[in-house]
Amino acid sequence: MKNKIIVILIALISGLSFSQEKDSTEVTYKKRVLESIEVDFLASYYKQDGIHSAVSGGKGTEDLTDITPTIVVAVPLNDDDILTIDAGISAYSSASSSNINPFDSNTPSPWQASSGASQSDALTSLVVNYSHSSDDRNTIWNAHVSGSVEYDYSSIGFGGGLTKLFNDKNTEINISANAYLDTWSPIYPKELQDFKSNGDNLNGGIFNNYFITGNTAYNPTKFSFHENKNRNSFAVSLSFSQILTRKLQFSLFLDVLQQQGLLSTPYQRVYFSDIADSFINEFQLADDIERLPDSRFKLPIGARLNYYVNERLVVRTYYRYYTDNWDISSHTINIELPVKLSDKFTIFPMYRYYTQQQSKYFAPYEAHISTEEFYTSDYDLSTFDANQIGFGLNYTDIFTNAKVWKFGLKNIDFRYNYYKRSDGLDANIISFGVKFVQQ
């Protein structure tokens, strides 16, 4: 469920950097990387719906609402060093995840939300980053630590990177590495939890309160609790950027990612075609939960090409190819056209196209068989196409004339996107950001 959440936050932190060199008899002047404290207030609103809930085994409502307020504070420690603190909360309400336990309702159904605790949750995150620039501003290194927690999941992360600029800063090379060490506190579909907790039988739990219809000898023998509750992710990123002409900039990037541990989602149901169906009211009881390999290798490769048409218009393009050892492959194409309306206002229409070929472990509702080793009915791993269209409006005042206490308003950014997938899922995404600079 959480991997559906498409949350877009606007990164508005910027820095100006250069140095001047004079002979040893003159006073050397070095401009600060960041002149004063900058504060970004960011927020996004995400609303989706669909018909292929992974919690209900590939059918049912995917209704979800997510609100993400975030604050980012960048503090110059001296001429060369910056400390950045990024803190946020992602609060969601989901009709789909509420059906982890649909049986607190008088009429459990994959198309209706229950009122259980899993209907909503909040992810709290914190990232602390430290960066240092060399005197000539041609070398920048950074290091960060992060942490996040929600009801059934926690994560700690750390990493760093190095950026080198050459050729009068027309060429830039960056390398970074990150590690995330995550731990599940697994929650399981209610019927499987109660069946296993009561000694693999239908005595106790929900089975004392509801009648089973269809196959009344419900017996999910393939289900077992996860012993490994860790998920570790490691990534190395490389990028190269080159200013080709006064109007043309080109960049390439490559990410190498490896994941180990519990990579399936414990509360996503699977139904087998060779096992007779059991129901409580309208809700079909799970045959098992999603099972996926404990290792995954990912390789995204992409490029950007930005062209400055004139003082009013810039063309920004992006392409990415993705592949992994679960047999997923995808292509992403994005174009954005910032149009400068005045010295302060810029509007930018944008369009994104995405196409994906499914994982070898995916099959729709009741298409798996019980003899398979790995299986999922999560449509995020299926074959689909997606279109996203939107626009943004940006206000910038380099003189920060508007004031709030000791801070001047530097930038306001608003974006709206509509997202639609060929499998029936669609979403509306609104994001908003405001930057203040200490006066």
C-alpha positions in Angstrom: 0.0 0.0 0.0 2.6 2.5 1.0 4.6 2.0 -2.2 1.6 3.5 -4.1 1.9 6.7 -2.4 3.3 9.1 -4.9 4.4 12.0 -2.7 6.0 15.1 -4.6 8.1 17.5 -2.4 9.7 20.6 -3.8 13.4 21.0 -3.1 14.0 24.7 -3.0 17.4 24.9 -1.2 20.0 26.7 -3.4 23.5 28.1 -2.9 25.8 30.4 -4.8 29.4 29.6 -4.7 32.6 30.9 -6.1 36.0 32.1 -5.0 38.5 34.7 -6.1 42.2 34.1 -6.1 44.8 36.9 -5.7 48.5 36.9 -5.2 49.9 36.5 -1.6 50.3 40.2 -1.0 46.6 40.9 -1.4 43.7 40.2 0.9 41.8 37.1 -0.3 38.0 37.4 -0.4 35.9 34.2 -0.3 32.1 34.4 -0.6 30.1 32.3 1.8 28.4 29.2 0.3 25.2 30.2 2.0 24.8 33.8 3.1 22.2 33.3 5.9 19.7 30.8 7.3 17.1 29.6 4.8 13.8 27.9 5.9 11.5 26.0 3.5 8.0 25.1 4.5 6.8 22.3 2.1 3.5 20.4 1.9 1.9 17.9 -0.4 -1.6 16.5 -0.8 -2.1 13.2 -2.5 -5.5 11.5 -3.3 -5.9 8.3 -5.2 -8.4 5.6 -6.0 -8.4 2.4 -8.0 -9.8 -1.1 -8.2 -6.9 -3.4 -7.6 -6.1 -3.3 -3.8 -3.1 -5.5 -3.0 -4.4 -5.7 0.6 -7.4 -7.6 -0.8 -5.4 -9.7 -3.2 -5.7 -7.6 -6.4 -9.3 -6.5 -6.1 -11.1 -3.9 -4.1 -10.8 -0.2 -3.4 -7.4 1.6 -3.4 -8.8 4.8 -2.0 -6.1 6.6 -0.1 -5.4 10.2 1.1 -1.9 11.4 2.2 -0.9 14.8 3.6 2.8 15.5 4.0 4.0 18.7 5.8 7.8 19.2 5.9 10.2 21.8 7.2 13.8 22.2 5.9 16.2 24.5 7.6 19.7 25.2 6.1 22.1 26.9 8.5 25.5 28.3 7.4 28.1 27.3 10.0 30.8 29.4 8.5 32.0 30.4 5.0 32.3 26.8 3.8 30.0 24.6 5.8 26.2 24.1 5.9 24.0 22.1 8.3 20.6 21.1 6.9 17.8 19.6 8.9 14.8 18.1 7.1 11.8 17.0 9.3 8.4 15.8 8.1 5.3 13.8 8.7 3.4 11.8 6.2 -0.2 11.2 7.5 -2.4 8.9 5.5 -5.9 7.5 5.6 -6.6 4.4 3.5 -9.7 2.4 2.8 -7.5 -0.3 1.4 -5.2 -0.8 4.3 -8.2 -0.7 6.7 -9.0 -4.1 5.2 -6.0 -5.7 6.9 -8.8 -6.3 9.4 -12.2 -5.8 7.7 -14.0 -7.9 10.3 -14.6 -5.1 12.8 -17.4 -4.1 10.4 -20.9 -5.8 10.3 -20.6 -6.2 6.6 -16.9 -6.8 5.7 -16.3 -6.0 2.0 -13.2 -5.3 -0.2 -15.0 -2.3 -1.5 -15.7 -0.6 1.8 -13.3 0.8 4.5 -13.4 -0.7 8.0 -12.9 1.4 11.1 -9.9 -0.5 12.3 -6.5 0.9 13.5 -4.9 0.2 10.2 -7.2 2.7 8.4 -4.7 5.5 9.1 -1.1 6.0 10.1 1.7 8.6 10.1 5.3 8.3 9.0 7.6 10.7 10.9 11.1 11.3 9.4 14.2 13.3 10.2 17.3 13.9 8.0 20.4 15.8 9.1 23.0 16.7 6.4 26.4 18.4 6.7 28.2 19.7 3.6 31.6 21.3 3.1 32.9 23.3 0.1 36.6 23.8 -0.7 38.0 27.3 -0.9 37.9 27.3 -4.7 34.3 25.8 -4.6 35.3 23.0 -6.9 35.0 20.3 -4.4 32.0 19.6 -2.2 31.4 16.7 0.1 28.5 15.9 2.3 27.4 13.3 4.9 23.9 12.6 6.3 22.0 10.5 8.8 18.3 9.9 8.8 15.6 8.1 10.7 11.9 7.4 10.2 9.2 5.5 12.0 5.6 4.5 11.6 3.2 1.9 13.1 4.7 -1.2 11.6 8.0 0.0 10.1 11.2 1.9 11.2 14.3 2.9 9.3 17.7 4.4 10.0 20.0 5.6 7.2 23.3 7.1 6.5 25.5 8.1 3.6 27.5 10.7 1.9 28.7 12.1 -1.4 31.5 13.9 -3.3 31.1 16.5 -6.0 33.9 17.8 -8.3 33.6 20.7 -10.7 36.0 21.2 -13.6 36.5 23.3 -16.7 35.5 26.6 -15.0 32.5 24.8 -13.4 31.1 23.7 -16.8 31.7 20.1 -15.9 30.4 18.4 -12.8 30.9 14.8 -11.5 29.1 13.4 -8.4 29.3 10.1 -6.6 27.3 9.2 -3.5 26.5 6.1 -1.4 23.6 5.5 0.9 22.5 2.7 3.2 19.1 2.2 4.9 18.6 -0.4 7.7 14.9 -1.0 8.1 12.9 -3.2 10.5 9.3 -4.4 10.1 6.9 -4.9 13.0 4.7 -7.1 10.8 0.9 -7.0 10.8 -0.9 -9.7 8.9 -4.4 -10.2 7.5 -6.7 -10.7 10.4 -8.0 -14.2 9.3 -4.5 -15.5 8.9 -3.3 -14.0 12.2 -6.2 -15.6 14.1 -5.9 -19.0 12.3 -2.2 -19.4 13.0 -2.4 -17.9 16.6 -5.1 -20.5 17.5 -3.1 -23.5 16.5 -4.0 -23.8 12.8 -7.7 -24.2 13.4 -11.0 -22.3 13.3 -11.4 -21.9 17.1 -10.9 -18.4 18.5 -10.6 -14.9 17.1 -12.9 -13.9 14.4 -14.0 -17.5 13.8 -16.0 -17.4 17.0 -18.0 -14.4 15.7 -18.6 -15.0 12.0 -19.8 -17.9 9.9 -17.7 -19.0 6.9 -19.4 -19.6 3.6 -18.2 -21.2 0.4 -15.4 -23.6 1.4 -16.2 -23.9 5.1 -13.1 -26.0 5.8 -10.9 -22.9 5.6 -7.3 -24.1 6.0 -4.5 -21.7 4.8 -1.6 -24.2 5.4 0.9 -22.2 3.3 0.8 -19.3 5.7 3.5 -18.7 8.3 4.8 -15.7 10.2 8.0 -14.1 8.9 11.1 -14.9 10.9 13.3 -12.3 9.2 11.9 -8.8 9.9 14.8 -6.7 8.5 15.2 -5.0 5.1 18.5 -3.4 4.2 19.0 -1.2 1.1 22.3 -0.1 -0.3 22.8 2.4 -3.2 25.6 3.9 -5.1 24.9 6.8 -7.5 27.0 8.4 -10.2 26.2 11.5 -12.2 27.9 13.6 -14.9 26.8 17.0 -16.0 28.2 19.2 -18.8 27.3 22.6 -20.1 27.7 22.1 -23.8 26.9 25.6 -25.1 25.5 28.8 -23.6 22.1 27.4 -24.2 22.5 23.6 -23.8 23.2 21.5 -20.7 23.4 17.7 -20.6 23.6 15.2 -17.7 23.8 11.4 -17.2 23.1 9.4 -14.1 23.4 5.8 -13.0 22.1 4.2 -9.7 23.1 0.7 -8.5 20.8 -0.6 -5.7 20.8 -3.8 -3.8 18.1 -4.8 -1.3 18.2 -7.7 1.2 15.7 -9.1 3.7 12.0 -8.9 4.0 11.0 -7.4 0.6 7.4 -8.4 0.5 4.6 -6.6 2.4 3.2 -8.8 5.2 -0.4 -7.6 5.0 -1.0 -8.0 1.2 -3.2 -11.1 0.5 -2.8 -13.7 -2.3 -5.6 -16.0 -3.5 -4.8 -19.3 -5.3 -6.8 -20.6 -8.2 -6.5 -24.3 -7.1 -7.9 -23.7 -3.6 -11.7 -23.4 -3.1 -12.8 -19.9 -1.9 -13.9 -19.2 1.7 -15.8 -16.0 2.7 -17.0 -14.1 5.6 -19.9 -12.1 4.2 -18.5 -10.5 1.0 -14.9 -10.7 2.1 -12.8 -13.6 0.7 -10.4 -15.1 3.2 -6.7 -15.1 2.2 -4.9 -18.3 1.1 -1.6 -16.7 1.9 0.3 -13.4 2.0 2.6 -12.0 -0.7 5.9 -13.9 -0.9 8.8 -12.4 -2.8 12.6 -13.2 -2.9 14.8 -11.8 -0.1 17.1 -10.1 -2.6 16.6 -7.5 -5.3 19.0 -5.7 -7.6 17.9 -2.5 -9.3 19.6 -0.5 -12.1 18.1 2.8 -13.3 20.0 4.7 -16.0 18.9 8.2 -17.2 19.7 11.4 -18.9 18.6 15.1 -18.8 18.8 17.6 -21.6 17.9 21.3 -20.8 17.8 23.9 -23.6 17.6 27.6 -23.0 15.4 28.9 -25.9 15.4 32.6 -24.8 15.0 34.7 -21.7 11.3 33.6 -21.5 11.4 29.9 -22.2 13.5 26.8 -21.1 12.9 23.2 -22.3 13.7 20.6 -19.7 13.6 16.9 -20.7 14.3 13.7 -18.9 14.5 10.0 -19.7 15.1 7.0 -17.5 15.4 3.3 -18.2 14.9 0.9 -15.3 15.5 -2.8 -14.9 15.8 -5.3 -12.0 16.3 -9.0 -11.4 12.6 -9.5 -10.7 12.2 -9.0 -14.5 10.6 -5.5 -14.2 11.6 -3.1 -16.9 10.3 0.4 -17.5 10.8 3.6 -19.5 10.1 7.2 -18.2 9.9 10.3 -20.3 9.3 13.8 -18.8 9.2 17.2 -20.3 8.8 20.6 -18.5 8.5 24.0 -20.1 9.1 26.9 -17.7 7.8 30.1 -19.2 9.0 33.3 -17.5 6.0 35.7 -17.3 7.9 38.5 -15.5 10.9 39.0 -13.3 9.0 37.3 -10.5 6.6 34.9 -12.0 7.2 31.7 -13.9 4.7 29.1 -15.1 5.6 25.6 -16.2 3.4 23.0 -17.8 4.7 19.5 -17.5 4.0 16.0 -18.8 5.3 12.5 -17.8 4.8 9.2 -19.5 5.7 5.9 -17.8 5.5 2.3 -19.2 6.3 -0.9 -17.3 6.6 -4.6 -18.0 5.6 -6.8 -15.1 7.6 -8.8 -12.6 7.8 -12.6 -13.2 6.3 -13.0 -9.7 3.1 -11.0 -10.5 -0.3 -12.5 -11.4 -3.8 -11.0 -11.0 -6.5 -12.0 -8.5 -6.8 -15.8 -8.2 -4.3 -16.5 -11.0 -1.5 -17.9 -8.8 -1.4 -21.6 -7.9 -0.4 -22.9 -4.5 2.7 -24.8 -5.7 4.5 -21.5 -6.7 7.4 -20.4 -4.5 6.9 -16.6 -5.0 3.7 -14.7 -5.7 2.1 -11.2 -5.5 -1.0 -9.6 -6.8 0.3 -6.1 -6.2 -0.5 -4.1 -9.4 2.6 -1.9 -8.8 4.5 -4.9 -10.1 2.2 -5.5 -13.0 2.3 -4.3 -16.7 0.8 -0.9 -17.1 1.2 2.6 -18.7 0.8 5.8 -16.9 0.3 9.4 -17.9 0.8 12.4 -15.6 0.0 16.0 -16.7 0.2 19.1 -14.6 1.4 22.7 -14.2 3.3 24.8 -11.7 3.5 28.4 -10.7 6.6 29.9 -9.2 7.1 33.3 -7.5 10.7 34.5 -6.8 11.8 37.8 -5.2 15.5 38.0 -5.0 15.2 41.2 -2.9 13.0 39.5 -0.3 10.8 42.6 0.1 8.0 40.8 2.0 9.0 40.1 5.6 7.9 37.7 8.4 9.6 38.5 11.6 13.4 38.4 10.8 12.9 36.5 7.6 12.3 37.7 4.1 10.1 35.8 1.6 12.3 34.5 -1.3 10.2 32.0 -3.2 6.7 30.4 -3.5 6.2 27.3 -5.5 2.8 25.6 -6.3 2.3 22.5 -8.4 -0.7 20.4 -9.5 -0.5 17.0 -11.3 -3.1 14.5 -12.4 -1.9 10.9 -12.7 -3.7 8.1 -14.4 -2.7 4.4 -14.9 -4.0 2.0 -17.4 -5.0 -0.5 -14.6 -7.6 1.8 -13.3 -5.7 3.8 -10.7 -5.8 7.6 -10.8 -4.6 10.3 -8.4 -4.5 14.1 -7.8 -1.3 15.6 -6.4 -0.9 19.1 -5.1 2.4 20.4 -3.7 3.3 23.8 -2.2 6.5 25.3 -1.0 7.6 28.6 0.6 11.2 29.7 1.2 12.3 32.3 3.7 15.7 33.8 4.1 17.0 35.3 7.3 17.6 39.1 7.0 
